[in-house]
Amino acid sequence: MIARLFDAGFDASARESFQRKPIRLALAVVLGAIFGLGLGWRPTAIWLGVVLAVEGLSWWLNRRRPYPEVASHQQRLRHSLSVLVIGALWMAPVAMMWLSGDPALQTAAAVQWMANLFYAQLYVGRSRGYTLLMVAPIVSIALVLSVGFSPHVGVTSWTAQLVVVLALINALLGLADVINRADQLRQATAKIEQERAAAEAANAAKSAFLAMMSHELRTPMNGVLGMAHALRGSRLSAAQRGQVDLILESGAGLMTVLNDVLDLSKIEAGRLELLSAPVDPRELIEQGCRVWLEAAAEKGVTLAWSVDEAVPAAIEVDATRLRQMLHNLVSNALKFTSEGGVTVRLERSGGRMILSVTDTGPGILEEVQARLFEAFTQADAGISHTYGGTGLGLAITKRLAGLMGGSVGLRSQVGQGSTFYVDLPLIEAKSLAAAPEETPETCEEAAEPPAAGRAMQVLGVDDNATNRAVLGALLKALGAEAVLAESAVEALERMEGQAFDLVLMDIHMPGMGGEDALQAIRAGRGGQPEVPVVALTADAMAGDRERFLRLGFDEHLAKPLSPQALAAVLAACQGPGQPLSAAAVA
């Protein structure tokens, strides 16, 4: 029984009561004024002095030795005794005003009694035991006044006294029911909180697992696709080239699935950052659509796009996220359109902008439309076998739109095609401002052009032997001379003895990681503080490139390495000498 009274909420209620002492002291002064006006200032001064002394002493003792998070049995008993004493002190003026027989004072006593009861109910939802402690003096004084002092309160018969007692019992039963229901609610709330915490922990564990799997999967995929790219640049027969193309095509499909899963995981974990900046909406839409022109031509369908004249020339938006949503919608539309075409529009509607993608595909059943934006969902089970895909593109689009303060929607009729749209806030930018000074300089700005006719000297740093082999093969195919190091420490040592045009730095390495290595290079270790350093990493989730640029890297290359992306970096750092291209390994 004692354990049930001294429940988990008792200690929290005790600590909270100390925080309310200043309020209670102010109320004591107000009650003392009422008491003094009705019964004289001498008894009021005595009562107020005792209350202030007891409350002040309790507050001072708690300041010296605060009530603990989890109190001992003796500490709880001592605190319970102090609560009962203080409660009795607060009831003393109520009793005296009631026994005075003055109707005005009796009304004040009744109001104060009710006020104390309301105050006690503050603890109903927190602790059963603390509620009983607060209520005990209030109920006791009511019983004493109604039964023990009946001549003073007009209760002259035993029947009337019985009525008062039964009414108090009924009130106590009601209060007990309230306490019980509050206790049940508290337990249910605690259970929900535990389940929520468990769900958040599970989601965090899932996100950490997927992030780890991203790195672990990209490392072998880097070996497979990197060597396939290098192999394709060698002399092959037509049959061998077709086999290599199949490896590359299958690997690209696998990377699409992997990227979708990781993007969704990062959004769910709340780790996706929005980086808004002034952009040209017309250029963004055109660039995003031109990527799909070849795919549309292969299917024999048209792809057109337009931007409403009412859309400003510069808008403030996260271009990466808007481009990603456009990619998802156009990809989805082309997948299901076999004749006709796909139309992309960016329009203004008041303070909003609407990005819509309309196709002439088969349309979608009404009962299917509501669940299309759920993760891993497609219109029917056979679609993934017929068209491929994870069913994550629309789910990612919906969640990105939500993060950007917008929403997504769908209009479709079977046989008449579909229109998917994204409704986003329209924030007009003053101009397409130039990049800020703190933005990491590009390779063109950072690198000294190598001497004419000299191959680029590239330092590749990676602790994984497979990755080093891939990097070496791709750099050789692109005509660069590669020096490979298996650790950041070794890389710094090599930089002291040889000048490099570019450093490709892995991020996750034992000992000194890539970020620490970059800081060491910029601080002068290795003797080449201005050399361009490119982050070479399997961290390729949405937003990672921006994060590495903010850290001070000149560029970011994701694994598996793309020969085209690597060639672009080399060409940028090559300067006006002999530009490189990916033609040798394309």
N, C-alpha and C positions, 0 to 999 in steps of 0.2 A: 504494500500500500504506500509506504514512504517513498519507494522507488518510483511509483507512478506519479506521486505528487512532485517529487524532485526530478522532473523529466528534463529532456534536452533543452527545452525553452526556458527553464527556470533561471539558469545562469545568464542567458541573454536578456531576460526581463529584468533581472537584478541590475545588470550593468546599465540598461536603458533607464531605469528609475533614477540612477544617480545623475544622468544627463538632464532629467526633468526637474532637478532640485531648484534651480534659479526660478523657474516658473512657479513652483509650489511656494517658494518664499514670497514672491510677489502676491500670490493669491492669499497667503496668510495675512499680509498687511491689509488687503482689501476686506477680508473677513473680520479682522480685528476692528476695523473702522465701523463695520455694521454692528458688531458685538458691543463696542464701546458706546455708540450712540444710543443703544437700547438698554444696556444694563450697567453702564458706568465704565469709567476708564481704569479704575483700579484692578478689577478682575481681568479686564482686557489686557492690561499691561503685564500682569502675571502670566496669563495664558500665552500671549504673544512672545514674551521673553523665553518661556520654556520651549515653545515650538521653534523659535529661531535658534536657540541653543542646541536643541536635539538635532534639527535638520542641518545646522551649520557644522556641528561636531561630526555627524555622519559623513557630510561632504568632505570635510578636512581629512578624516581618517581614510576615506577612499582615495583622496589625492596622494596621500603618503603610501598607501598600499592598495592599489586598485583591485577591484573585485576580479578574480581570475576568469579566464575563458572556461575552465572546468574546475568548479569549486569542490572542496572536500565536504563530507557530510556535516562536520562541525561548523564550517563556514556558512553553509546553507542554513543550519539551525539558528546561528547567531543573527544572520540577516533576517530570517523569518521573525525572530523575536523583536528586532528593531522595527520591522514593518508593522507588526501588531501594535507596538507602543505608539508609533507615529500615527497610525490609524485611529487609535483611541484618543489621542490628543486632538485630532481634527474633528472628532465627534463630540468632544466636550462642549464647545460653544453651541452646537446644534441642540444638544440636550438642554442646556441652560435657557436658550431662547425659547424652546418649546415649552418648558416648565414655567416660564414667566407668565403664561396666560394671556399675554398681549397678542391680539390677532395678527398685527403686523409682523411681530417677531416670530410668531409661529409660522407665518407664511414664508418668512426668510429662512427659518429652520428647515421647512419642507423643501424649499428650493435648494438649499445647501446640501441636504441629504440626497436629493436627486442628482445634484452635480457630482457628489462623491461616488455615487453608484455608476454614473456614466464614465467617470474617470477609471473606475475599477474595470469596466468592460473593455478598456483599451487592451487589456492583457488576455482577454478571452481566447483570441486566436493564437496566442503565443505559448501560454503555459497554464495547465490546469491548476497546479499547486499555487502559482503566484496569484491567479485570479481568486482562489479561495482565501488567500491571505488578505487581499485587498477588500474582499466582500465581508469577511467575518466581523470587523468592528461596525460596519454599516448595518448589518442585519441584527447584531447583538443590541445596538442602541434602540432599534425599532422595537424589538421584543420587550426590552426593559421598559421603554416608555409606554407601550400599549398595554402591558399587563401589570407591571410593578407600580406604575404611577397613574392608574386609571382615573382618579378624581381630577387630576390636572388636565387630562385630555378629553374629558367628557365621556369616557367609556365607563358606564355605571353598572352595567349588568354583566353576569357571567356569559350570557348569550352574545353580547356585543364583543366581549373580550375573546370569545371563541372564534367569532367571525374574523377578528383582526389576526389571530394566530393562524387560522386556516388560510387567510389571504397571504400571509408571509410565507407559509409552507408552500403554497401554490407558486409564489414568486420564486422561491428557492428551487422548486422542481423545474420551473421554466428555465432558470439560470443554469441548472445542472444540464438540462437538455441542450442549451446553447453551447455550454462548455464541451459537451460530448460531440456535438456536430462540428464545432470548431476544431476539436482534436482530430476528428476524422478528415476534415478538410485539410488540416495541416499535414497529416500523414499522406494523403493523396497528393498534395502539392510536393512533398518531399520525394515521393516516389517518381512523380513526373520529372522533377529536377534531376534525380539520379538517372532516369532514362535519357533525359536530354543530354546530360553530361557524358553518358556512355555513348550516345549517338555521335556527339561531337568528337569524342576521343576516337571512335571507330572511323569517322570521316577523316580525321586528321591522320590516323594510321594508314588509311587507304591512300590519301594523297601523298604521304611520305613514301609509301610502297611504290606507287606509280611513278613518282619522281625518281626513285632509285632504279626502277625497272626501265625508265626512259634511258638512263645512263647505261645500264647493263645491256639493253637491247641495241642501242645505237652503236656501241663499241663493236660487236661482231658484224652488224649491218654495215658499218664503215669499212670493215675488211672486205665483205662480200661485194658491195657496190663499188668501192674504190678500186679494187683489183679488176672488177668487170669493166669499169671505165678505162683503166690503163690497158687492159687486154684488147679492148675494142680499137685502141689506137695502133695496135700492131698489125702485121700482115696476117690476115685471116681469109679463109675461103668464104664463099657466100653462105654456106651452111653453118660454119662456125660463127660468122657474124650474126646470123639469125638467132643462134643459141645464146650468144652474149646479149643480144637485144631482149630476148625473153627473160633473161636473168635481171636485166635492168628494169624492164617493165614490171616484173613481179615484185622486185624490191621497192619500186616507187609506190605500188599499190599498198604494200605492207607499211611503208612510212606514212601514207595518208591515214590509214587506220590508227596507227600509233599516235600521230599528231592530234587527231580528233579526240581520242580518249584522254590524252594529257591536257588538252585545252579545257575540256569539260571538267576534269578533276581540279584544275587550278581555279576555275570559276567557282565551283562548289566550295572549295576551301577558303574562298575570300582572299586569295593571293593575287588576283589580277588587278593591275594598276591601270588607271586611265590617264593618258598623257595627251591632253588637248593642246592644239596649236593651230595657228592660222593656216588654212589650206585653200587651194583653188578647187572648188567642187567639180567644175567641168573637166579639169585635167585629171582629177582622181577617178571620175566615172569613166572617162575615155581610156585611161590606162588600165583600169580594172576590167573593162570589157574587151579591149583589144587582145588580151591574153587568151580569150576564148574564141577568137575568130577562126583559128585553124580547126579547133574541135567542132565548131558549128558547120564549117565547110565540109568536113569529113562526113557529117551526118546528112548533108544536103539541106540544111535549114539556115534561115537568115538570123542574124544577130544585129539589132539596131539599138541605139541609145540616144537619149536627149535629156537636156537640163532646162527646166523652166526659166524664162527670162527674169522672173521675179526672184529667183534664188540669187543672193548676193555673190559678188565676184570673189569674196573671201569669207570663209566661215570658220568658227572656232569649234574644232571637233578632234577626236582621236582618229586620225586618218587610218592607222593600222587596223583598228576595230571596225571602222566603216568599210574598209576594203575587204576585211575578212567576211563581214556579213554579205557584201555584194558577191564575193566569191562563192559563198555557200548557196545563195539563191540562184545565181546564174548556173552553177554546176548542177543543181537540182533540176532546174528547168530544162537544160539541154539533155539531161539524162533521160527524161521522159517525153521529149519531143522528137518525133520521127519525121514529121512534115510540117510545113508552115514556118514558124519562126519564134524567136524570143525577143521581147522588147523591154528595155530597161529605161525607167523614167525617174528623174529626181525633180520633185515639185515642191512648191511652197504653199502652205495653208496656214495663214495667220502667222503665229509665232512658232510654227512647227515646219519640219521638212519631211516629205514622204518619199521614201525610196521604194519603188515598186518594180517587180519583175513579172511580166505577163508571158505565158506560153500558150501554144496551140496544141498542147498535149491532150491526153484522154480525159482530164478532169478527175475530180476526187469525190467519192461518195460523202454525203453530208454526215453520216454517222462516224466516218473515219477522220473527218477534218479536225475534230476537237482534240484528238490524241496525237496528231502529227508532230506537235512541238515538244513531245515528251522524249526523253533520252532513249535511244536504242529502239525507236518505234518507226515502222514504215506502214504503208497503207495495207499491205497484206504480207503474209509470211513468204510468199514466192518472189517478192520484189528483190530481196537481197540476192537470191540465186540468179535472177534474170538480169538485174542491172548492177549488182554489187553495192558496196557502201555499208556504213555502220549504222545509219539512221541517227547520227549525232549532229549533222549539219544544221538542221532546223532548231534543235534543242540549244545548240551553242549560240545561234543567232538570237533566239528568244532571250537567253540569259545576258548576252552582251547588250541587247537593246535595253533590258531592265536596268543594268548597271549604268547605262548612259541616260537614264531618265525617260526611256521610251517604251514602246510596245511593238508587238508584231501581230499580223493578222493574215487572213486568207479569204479569198472569194473564189469559188469554183463551182462549176456545174459539169456533170458528166457529159462528155462529148463536146464541150465548148471551151476546154482549157481552164487554166488557173491563173490567179494573180496573188502572189505573195508580196506583202508590203511591210516596211519598217517605218514606224512613226517616231521621230526623234525631235528634241528641242532644237530650234534654229537660233544659233548664236552668231550674229554678224560680227566679223572681225574688221578692224579699221583698215588693215592692209596685210599683205603677205610679207610680214617682217622677216628680215634676215636672221640667220641663226645667231644666237647669243655668243658672246666672246668665250664663255666657258665651255662651249660645245667642243668635244675633242676634234682636233684638226684632222683633215683627211690625209690620205697617203700622199696626194699631190702636194699638199702644203708641208708635210713633215719630211719627206724623203728627198735626198739629193739624188738627181738622176745618175744612174751608173754610166761609166764611160762607154762611148760608142763601141759597139761590137762586143762588149763584155756581158756575159750572162749574169743575170741577177743572182746575188748571194743571199740565200734564204736560210735562216736558222729555224728548224722545226723542233719543238720540244713536246715530248709526250712520253709518259711512263709505260705505255702499252706498246709492246713490240710489234703487234699487228698494225696498230695505227701508224707507227713510224714507217713501217714498210709501205703502207698505202700512201702516206704523205711523200715519201721519197720517190715512189713510182710516178705519182701524178706530177710532182715538180719536175722530174726528169722529162716526162712527156711534154711538158710545157716549155722546156728549154732552159729551166732555171737550175742552178747548182745548189744542191741541198746539203746542209750540214745538220745532222740529227743528234739530239741530246735526249737522254732518258730522265733527266731531272732538271729542275730550275737551277740548282747549284752548278751542275755541269754546264748549263747554258750560259750562266754568268761568267764562268771560267773561259769558255770558248769566245765570248764576246771580248774579253780582254786581249786575246791574241789575234782576232780577225774582225774586220769590218763587215757588217751585214747591211743589206738594203731593206730587209724585212725580217721580223720575228713572228712566227706562228706559235702561240703559247697555249698549251693545254691548261685547263682551269683546275681540274681535280687531280692533284698529284700528292703522293705521300711527302711528308716533310714540308717544304715550301711549296704552296700552291701557286697557281697562275696569278691571282690577284696580288699576293705578296711579292711575287717575282716582278710584276709590273712596277710596283712601288719602289723596289730596289733598283730597277733599271732607270726610272725617272730620277732617283736620288743620286745617280752617277755610278753605281756599281756596274762593272762591265765596260765603262768608258764610253758608252754611246747613249746618253740620256734622251736624245731626240729621235732615235730609231723608231719607225712605225711598229707597233705591236698589235697583232690581231688575236682576239680570243678564239681559241680553237676548242670547242666543247660540245658535249652531248646535251647540254642544257639548251634545248631548242623549243621550249614552250613559249606561248604568246607572251611578249613583253620582255623576254630574256635579252634580245638584242639591245633594246633601249637601256636595260639595266647595265649591260657591259659598257656601253658607250658612256653612261654617266660615271662609271668607275674610272674612265680614262683610257680605255682601249680605243684604238683607231677604227676598228671594225670587228665584226663577229662572224665567224664561220661555223655553221652547225654540222655536226656529224649525223649521218654519213656525208662525207665531203662531196660537193657537187663540183665537177671540173669547171663548169661555167662560172660558178661563184668564185672559185679559187683563181681562175684566169682573170676575172674582173679585178680582183684585189691586186694581183701581180701587175696587170696593165696599169692600174691607177698608180702604183708605186714605181712603175718603170719610168714614168716621165715621158718626155718627147722623143726618146731614143728609138727603141724598137718595140712597139706595142705587141703584147701577147694576146692570143685568143685561145678559145677552147676547141678550135677546129681539129687539132691533132688527135683529140680524144673524144670528140663529140659523137 
